[in-house]
Amino acid sequence: MPVSLCGTWDMISNVNFEGYMIALISPYLRKIALRLKLRKVIEQRGDQYIIKTVSAFRNYTISFRVGQEFVEYTQGLDNRHVKSVQSLVTWEGNKLVCEQIGEKKNRGWTHWVEDDKLHLELHCEGEICKQV
Ligand code: ECB
């Protein structure tokens, strides 16, 4: 575990969130989601991670152990079914990488810290969203 991602991080930029969401949700929900200022709260307890995405509209929490496969239900996001997304998080150098295997092709995310900022790249079906 090379770096700590722990802390409370408020969004300062969000590029191509719309493109990422096109693969996942309706135009109506996209319009709401696009206006949100997202906050990440990342905690670590032993080898367990908890990542909370917090907004004025909805919150979303995942918890996992690095290297251990887990089932993710994207409740309140695109609501993909429990068994459809199997997520595995690993370290690739200083980057925490999640591969989300399910109905949607090429879905996943990568977190890293650079210049004291938390970076997140979300990808799905060829679209890449970059959040800082
Ligand atoms: C939870 C706040 C966003 C609520 C937006 C509501 C609807 C949008 C529905 C689907 C769009 C897909 C994802 C929303 C974008 C961010 C939420 C979490 C993205 C993510 O996978 O974060 C990972 C890495 O930090 C941890 O879950």
Residues whose N, C-alpha, C, O or C-beta is under 5 A from the ligand:
A	BS01	ECB	M21 I25 L29 A33 I51 T53 S55 R58 N59 Y60 I62 G76 L77 D78 W109
